[in-house]
Amino acid sequence: MSIRVGILGATRGLEFARAARRCGVEAEFTAVCDGYAPLLGKVKASLLELGFEPAYYTDYTGMLEETGIDAVIVANSATDHAQMAIAALERGIHVLSEVLPAQTPAQAVALVEAVERSGRHYAYAENYCYFRANLEAAMRFRRGDIGDLVAGEADFINDCSQRWHLLTRGLRGHWRNHVPATFYCTHSLGPLFYATGRRPVRVTGFEIKNQEYLRIHGARNGSAAMEIVELDDGSYFKSLHGNLKRPWVTRLNLFGTRGSIESRNAGEFTVYRENEAATGYNDFDTLPGTFSPVPGVAEAIAQNAEAFILAAFLGAIRGDANLARYSIGIYQALDMALPGMFAHRSVLAGGAPVAIPDFRRQADRDKYRDDNRCTDPGVAAGEELLPSYSRGEIAIPDEVYEREATLAAEAMEKQFRLGML
């Protein structure tokens, strides 16, 4: 069954096309849309090398209505995914959404109901869940290797300051310059929820203050964040994520009643399990860090997060129950994302714990249906427009954004790398 796939967001979308070719995922990329026209010519050459000749658009509605696509990868600005996903679902088009699923509770409610009405498949492309080490942690936890969940913690450290101009292109209103530090939380929290299947019920948020190494590029928000998340079974997750000064790293720890699982970056993991013949001296067995086969998934696909996400998404559309079980649906996507959304409200309340709604429930949907409180002036106004930073407004002169725009334009001509930024 051939599935015609469109891409919204050329830079990130290209990674999925490359992964499909590299790992043997059957997909036909027939349309690409990006609002930044200079990208399209560069992407066109790369896709042609891969054997794809899609139609190119700068207008998303045009792509949805004129190309006959069956599915779309929504990989544009992280704050705009909900409305783009809804537009596709309303036209009967399956959606694979990049992170994050929604910017506000009202958007989240609208998205849930659009998915339910459409009967189409919605999948959340939280690629950190599909890193090989995190997949292994999930499989081992689910089969009971460390007993019942006690706690979990995860880090996602990614200092983007040196490439801020490439990411924001000098736009004052770019989401990276104004979203709360807690917002981009699913690279850390996502793998914890994916492994355990738990649901968040309450969050306490902590904002790490705005750092000069980001402020000089135009960032007006906290530079990193922490969340403590209470779960529906009484256990807790801890998350640390953001622009901290070290090379990129992601770590996951799951603590159970019989041991723990640790993973680091894409391919390292360790399992510690309490020795059944414990002598009283903190005896643990360290299990071999070898990967298990992923049932029903070729190892080439299991080794590549984007390929796995795409294979699971397309498999669900084709009715392949084995692949579909690996896909992240709308409810779990929001379990991963809502803690960051509500953690900012906790920060603004001086660190008070804040309840997290469950949009599986009608009563919670009705309570938040009109709640668009966020830091985006394009979405919220008046009392609904929240401060980006709890310690006061940060004034950035226009000259900063003009300089960043110049650097971005120069990089596009001389050194821009297509693919993930």
C-alpha positions as CSV (number, residue, x, y, z in Angstrom):
1,M,0.0,0.0,0.0
2,S,1.6,3.2,-1.2
3,I,1.2,6.2,1.2
4,R,1.7,9.7,-0.2
5,V,3.4,11.8,2.5
6,G,3.6,15.5,2.7
7,I,6.2,17.4,4.8
8,L,5.6,20.7,6.6
9,G,8.9,22.1,7.7
10,A,11.6,21.3,5.2
11,T,14.7,21.1,7.4
12,R,13.4,18.6,10.0
13,G,11.2,16.8,7.4
14,L,14.2,16.0,5.3
15,E,15.6,13.8,8.1
16,F,12.6,11.5,7.8
17,A,13.1,11.2,4.0
18,R,16.7,10.4,4.5
19,A,15.9,7.8,7.2
20,A,13.3,6.2,5.0
21,R,15.8,5.7,2.2
22,R,18.6,4.6,4.5
23,C,16.6,2.1,6.5
24,G,14.2,0.7,3.9
25,V,11.0,2.3,5.1
26,E,8.4,2.3,2.3
27,A,7.2,5.9,1.9
28,E,6.4,8.2,-1.0
29,F,7.2,11.8,-0.3
30,T,5.1,13.8,-2.7
31,A,4.9,17.3,-1.3
32,V,7.0,19.7,0.8
33,C,5.9,23.0,2.4
34,D,8.1,25.6,4.1
35,G,7.3,29.2,4.8
36,Y,11.0,30.1,4.4
37,A,11.4,30.0,0.6
38,P,15.3,30.0,0.5
39,L,15.2,26.5,2.1
40,L,13.1,24.9,-0.6
41,G,15.7,25.1,-3.3
42,K,18.3,23.5,-1.1
43,V,15.9,20.8,0.1
44,K,14.8,20.1,-3.5
45,A,18.4,19.1,-4.5
46,S,18.7,16.8,-1.5
47,L,15.4,15.1,-2.1
48,L,16.2,14.6,-5.7
49,E,19.4,12.8,-4.7
50,L,17.2,10.5,-2.6
51,G,14.9,9.8,-5.6
52,F,12.0,12.0,-4.5
53,E,10.4,14.6,-6.7
54,P,7.7,16.2,-4.6
55,A,5.7,19.4,-5.3
56,Y,6.9,22.4,-3.4
57,Y,4.7,24.9,-1.5
58,T,5.0,27.9,0.7
59,D,1.3,27.7,1.5
60,Y,0.2,24.9,3.8
61,T,-3.5,24.9,2.9
62,G,-2.5,24.6,-0.8
63,M,-0.4,21.6,-0.1
64,L,-3.2,19.9,1.9
65,E,-5.9,20.6,-0.7
66,E,-4.0,20.2,-4.0
67,T,-1.6,17.3,-3.7
68,G,-3.8,14.4,-2.6
69,I,-1.5,13.4,0.2
70,D,-2.6,10.7,2.6
71,A,-0.4,11.8,5.5
72,V,1.6,14.8,6.6
73,I,4.6,15.2,8.8
74,V,4.1,18.4,10.8
75,A,7.6,19.7,11.6
76,N,7.2,23.5,11.5
77,S,7.6,25.8,14.5
78,A,7.2,23.9,17.8
79,T,4.4,26.3,19.0
80,D,2.3,25.9,15.8
81,H,1.8,22.1,15.6
82,A,-1.7,21.8,17.0
83,Q,-3.4,24.1,14.5
84,M,-1.5,22.5,11.6
85,A,-2.4,19.0,12.7
86,I,-6.0,19.9,13.1
87,A,-6.1,21.4,9.6
88,A,-4.9,18.1,8.2
89,L,-7.1,15.9,10.3
90,E,-10.2,17.9,9.3
91,R,-9.3,17.0,5.6
92,G,-9.0,13.3,6.4
93,I,-5.2,13.3,6.4
94,H,-3.2,11.3,8.9
95,V,-0.7,13.3,11.1
96,L,2.8,12.7,12.4
97,S,3.5,15.6,14.7
98,E,7.0,16.8,15.7
99,V,7.5,18.1,19.2
100,L,5.5,19.6,20.8
101,P,1.8,18.7,20.3
102,A,0.2,22.0,21.5
103,Q,1.1,25.3,23.1
104,T,-2.0,25.9,25.3
105,P,-4.6,23.7,27.1
106,A,-7.2,25.0,24.7
107,Q,-5.2,23.9,21.7
108,A,-4.6,20.5,23.3
109,V,-8.4,20.0,23.8
110,A,-9.1,21.0,20.3
111,L,-6.4,18.6,19.0
112,V,-7.7,15.7,21.0
113,E,-11.2,16.2,19.7
114,A,-10.0,16.6,16.1
115,V,-8.2,13.3,16.3
116,E,-11.2,11.6,17.8
117,R,-13.6,13.0,15.1
118,S,-11.3,12.3,12.2
119,G,-10.8,8.6,12.6
120,R,-7.3,9.2,11.3
121,H,-4.1,8.2,12.9
122,Y,-2.2,10.8,14.9
123,A,1.3,10.0,16.0
124,Y,3.8,12.0,18.1
125,A,7.3,12.0,16.8
126,E,9.2,12.2,20.1
127,N,12.4,10.7,18.7
128,Y,14.1,10.4,22.1
129,C,11.7,7.6,22.9
130,Y,13.1,5.7,20.0
131,F,16.8,6.0,20.7
132,R,18.0,2.5,20.8
133,A,19.1,2.6,24.5
134,N,15.8,4.2,25.6
135,L,13.9,1.5,23.6
136,E,15.8,-1.1,25.5
137,A,15.1,0.5,28.8
138,A,11.4,0.6,27.9
139,M,11.3,-3.1,26.9
140,R,13.2,-4.2,30.0
141,F,11.0,-2.2,32.3
142,R,7.8,-3.5,30.7
143,R,8.9,-7.1,31.1
144,G,9.5,-6.5,34.8
145,D,13.3,-6.6,35.0
146,I,13.5,-4.0,37.8
147,G,10.1,-4.6,39.4
148,D,7.5,-1.9,40.0
149,L,8.2,1.8,39.3
150,V,9.5,3.9,42.2
151,A,10.9,6.9,40.5
152,G,12.5,8.2,37.3
153,E,14.7,11.0,36.2
154,A,15.9,12.2,32.8
155,D,18.1,15.0,31.3
156,F,18.2,16.7,28.0
157,I,21.1,19.1,27.7
158,N,21.5,20.9,24.4
159,D,23.3,24.3,24.4
160,C,22.0,25.9,21.2
161,S,23.6,29.3,21.8
162,Q,26.3,29.1,19.1
163,R,23.7,28.3,16.4
164,W,20.9,30.5,17.7
165,H,21.0,32.6,14.5
166,L,20.3,29.4,12.4
167,L,17.4,28.4,14.6
168,T,15.7,31.8,15.0
169,R,16.9,33.6,11.8
170,G,16.8,36.9,13.8
171,L,13.1,36.8,14.4
172,R,12.1,38.6,17.6
173,G,8.9,36.6,17.7
174,H,10.5,33.2,17.1
175,W,9.3,30.7,19.6
176,R,12.7,29.9,21.0
177,N,13.0,33.5,22.1
178,H,9.9,33.6,24.2
179,V,8.6,30.2,25.2
180,P,8.9,29.2,28.9
181,A,12.0,27.4,29.9
182,T,9.8,24.5,30.9
183,F,8.0,24.2,27.6
184,Y,10.4,21.9,25.6
185,C,10.2,19.0,28.0
186,T,9.4,15.9,26.1
187,H,12.9,15.0,25.1
188,S,13.5,14.3,28.8
189,L,10.1,13.3,30.1
190,G,8.9,11.6,27.0
191,P,11.0,8.4,27.3
192,L,10.0,8.0,31.0
193,F,6.3,8.1,30.1
194,Y,6.8,5.9,27.0
195,A,8.6,3.2,29.1
196,T,6.2,3.2,32.0
197,G,2.8,4.1,30.6
198,R,2.1,6.3,33.7
199,R,0.1,9.5,33.7
200,P,1.1,12.9,35.3
201,V,-1.2,14.4,37.9
202,R,0.8,17.3,39.4
203,V,3.9,19.3,38.6
204,T,6.3,21.7,40.3
205,G,8.4,23.8,38.0
206,F,11.7,25.5,38.5
207,E,13.2,28.1,36.0
208,I,16.9,28.5,35.6
209,K,17.6,32.1,35.1
210,N,18.3,33.8,31.8
211,Q,22.0,33.5,30.8
212,E,24.0,36.1,29.0
213,Y,25.2,33.6,26.4
214,L,21.6,33.3,25.2
215,R,20.4,36.8,25.9
216,I,23.0,38.3,23.6
217,H,21.3,36.3,20.8
218,G,17.8,37.5,21.7
219,A,16.4,35.0,24.2
220,R,14.1,36.6,26.7
221,N,13.2,33.5,28.8
222,G,14.8,31.1,31.3
223,S,17.7,29.2,29.8
224,A,16.8,25.8,31.3
225,A,14.3,24.3,33.6
226,M,13.5,21.5,36.0
227,E,10.2,19.7,36.8
228,I,9.2,17.4,39.5
229,V,6.2,15.4,38.3
230,E,3.8,13.4,40.5
231,L,2.3,10.4,38.7
232,D,-1.0,8.6,39.0
233,D,0.5,5.8,41.0
234,G,2.2,8.1,43.6
235,S,5.7,7.8,42.1
236,Y,7.7,10.7,40.7
237,F,9.7,11.8,37.7
238,K,12.4,14.5,37.7
239,S,13.4,16.3,34.5
240,L,16.3,18.7,33.7
241,H,16.4,20.2,30.2
242,G,17.7,23.2,28.4
243,N,20.7,25.2,27.2
244,L,23.3,24.3,29.8
245,K,27.1,24.5,29.0
246,R,28.2,21.1,28.0
247,P,28.2,19.0,24.9
248,W,24.8,17.5,24.0
249,V,23.7,14.7,26.3
250,T,20.5,12.9,27.2
251,R,20.2,10.5,30.2
252,L,17.4,8.4,31.6
253,N,17.2,6.5,34.9
254,L,14.3,4.3,36.0
255,F,14.3,3.1,39.6
256,G,12.2,0.1,40.5
257,T,11.5,-2.1,43.5
258,R,14.2,-4.6,42.4
259,G,16.8,-2.5,40.6
260,S,17.3,0.3,38.1
261,I,17.9,1.0,34.4
262,E,20.2,3.7,33.1
263,S,20.6,4.9,29.6
264,R,22.8,7.5,28.1
265,N,22.6,9.2,24.7
266,A,21.5,7.0,21.9
267,G,23.3,3.7,22.6
268,E,24.5,3.1,26.1
269,F,22.6,1.5,28.9
270,T,23.1,-0.5,32.1
271,V,20.8,-2.6,34.3
272,Y,21.4,-3.0,38.0
273,R,19.3,-5.7,39.7
274,E,19.4,-6.5,43.4
275,N,21.1,-9.8,44.0
276,E,18.7,-12.4,45.3
277,A,21.4,-13.8,47.6
278,A,22.1,-10.3,49.0
279,T,24.5,-10.3,52.0
280,G,23.5,-7.0,53.3
281,Y,26.3,-5.1,51.6
282,N,24.4,-3.4,48.8
283,D,24.8,-6.3,46.5
284,F,23.6,-5.8,42.9
285,D,24.1,-7.7,39.7
286,T,25.1,-5.6,36.7
287,L,23.4,-7.1,33.6
288,P,25.1,-7.1,30.2
289,G,24.5,-4.0,28.2
290,T,23.5,-5.8,25.0
291,F,20.4,-4.9,23.0
292,S,17.4,-7.2,22.7
293,P,15.7,-7.6,19.3
294,V,12.7,-5.3,19.0
295,P,9.8,-7.7,18.2
296,G,8.6,-7.4,14.6
297,V,11.0,-4.6,13.7
298,A,14.1,-4.9,11.5
299,E,17.3,-3.9,13.4
300,A,18.2,-1.3,10.8
301,I,14.9,0.5,11.6
302,A,15.3,0.0,15.3
303,Q,18.7,1.6,15.2
304,N,17.4,4.8,13.6
305,A,14.8,6.9,15.6
306,E,13.3,8.7,12.6
307,A,13.0,5.5,10.6
308,F,11.3,3.8,13.5
309,I,8.9,6.6,14.1
310,L,8.0,6.7,10.4
311,A,7.7,2.9,10.2
312,A,5.3,2.8,13.2
313,F,3.3,5.7,11.8
314,L,2.9,4.3,8.4
315,G,2.4,0.8,9.8
316,A,-0.6,2.0,11.8
317,I,-2.1,3.6,8.7
318,R,-1.7,0.3,6.9
319,G,-3.3,-1.6,9.7
320,D,-0.2,-3.3,10.9
321,A,-0.9,-3.9,14.6
322,N,2.6,-4.9,15.4
323,L,4.1,-1.6,14.2
324,A,1.2,0.4,15.4
325,R,1.8,-0.6,19.1
326,Y,5.1,1.4,19.0
327,S,3.4,4.6,17.9
328,I,2.7,7.4,20.4
329,G,-0.9,8.5,20.3
330,I,-2.5,11.8,21.2
331,Y,-3.2,11.0,24.9
332,Q,0.3,9.8,25.7
333,A,1.7,12.8,23.7
334,L,-0.1,15.1,26.0
335,D,1.0,13.1,29.1
336,M,4.5,14.0,28.0
337,A,3.9,17.6,27.1
338,L,1.4,19.0,29.6
339,P,3.9,18.8,32.6
340,G,6.0,21.5,30.8
341,M,3.0,23.6,30.0
342,F,1.7,23.6,33.5
343,A,5.2,23.8,35.1
344,H,5.5,27.4,33.9
345,R,2.3,28.2,35.8
346,S,3.9,26.6,38.9
347,V,7.0,28.8,38.3
348,L,4.8,31.9,38.1
349,A,3.1,30.8,41.3
350,G,6.4,30.8,43.2
351,G,6.9,27.0,42.8
352,A,3.5,25.9,44.1
353,P,2.5,22.4,42.7
354,V,-0.1,22.7,39.9
355,A,-2.6,20.0,38.9
356,I,-2.3,18.5,35.4
357,P,-5.5,17.8,33.6
358,D,-6.2,14.5,31.8
359,F,-7.9,15.3,28.4
360,R,-9.1,11.7,28.2
361,R,-11.8,13.0,30.5
362,Q,-14.7,15.3,29.3
363,A,-14.8,17.3,32.6
364,D,-11.1,18.3,32.2
365,R,-11.6,19.2,28.6
366,D,-14.5,21.5,29.4
367,K,-12.5,23.2,32.2
368,Y,-9.7,24.1,29.9
369,R,-11.5,24.4,26.5
370,D,-11.0,28.2,26.4
371,D,-7.7,28.4,28.3
372,N,-5.1,29.9,25.9
373,R,-2.8,31.3,28.6
374,C,0.7,31.2,27.1
375,T,3.7,33.5,26.4
376,D,2.9,33.9,22.7
377,P,1.4,37.3,21.7
378,G,0.1,35.7,18.5
379,V,-2.1,33.4,20.6
380,A,-2.8,35.2,23.9
381,A,-3.6,38.8,24.8
382,G,-4.5,40.7,28.0
383,E,-4.4,38.5,31.1
384,E,-4.0,35.4,29.1
385,L,-0.6,36.6,27.8
386,L,1.9,35.2,30.4
387,P,5.4,36.5,31.0
388,S,8.1,34.5,29.4
389,Y,10.4,34.9,32.4
390,S,9.4,34.9,36.1
391,R,12.1,37.4,37.1
392,G,10.8,40.3,35.0
393,E,10.7,41.3,31.4
394,I,14.0,41.3,29.5
395,A,14.4,44.1,27.0
396,I,16.3,43.2,23.8
397,P,17.2,46.0,21.3
398,D,16.3,45.5,17.7
399,E,19.9,45.6,16.8
400,V,20.4,42.2,18.3
401,Y,17.8,40.6,16.0
402,E,19.1,42.5,13.0
403,R,22.6,41.0,13.6
404,E,21.2,37.5,14.1
405,A,19.2,37.9,10.8
406,T,22.4,38.9,9.0
407,L,24.3,36.0,10.4
408,A,21.5,33.6,9.4
409,A,21.4,34.9,5.8
410,E,25.2,34.6,5.5
411,A,25.1,31.0,6.8
412,M,22.4,30.1,4.4
413,E,24.7,31.0,1.5
414,K,28.0,29.7,2.9
415,Q,27.7,27.0,5.6
416,F,24.1,26.0,6.1
417,R,23.7,22.2,6.7
418,L,20.4,20.6,5.7
419,G,18.8,18.2,8.2
420,M,18.6,18.5,11.9
421,L,19.7,21.8,13.5
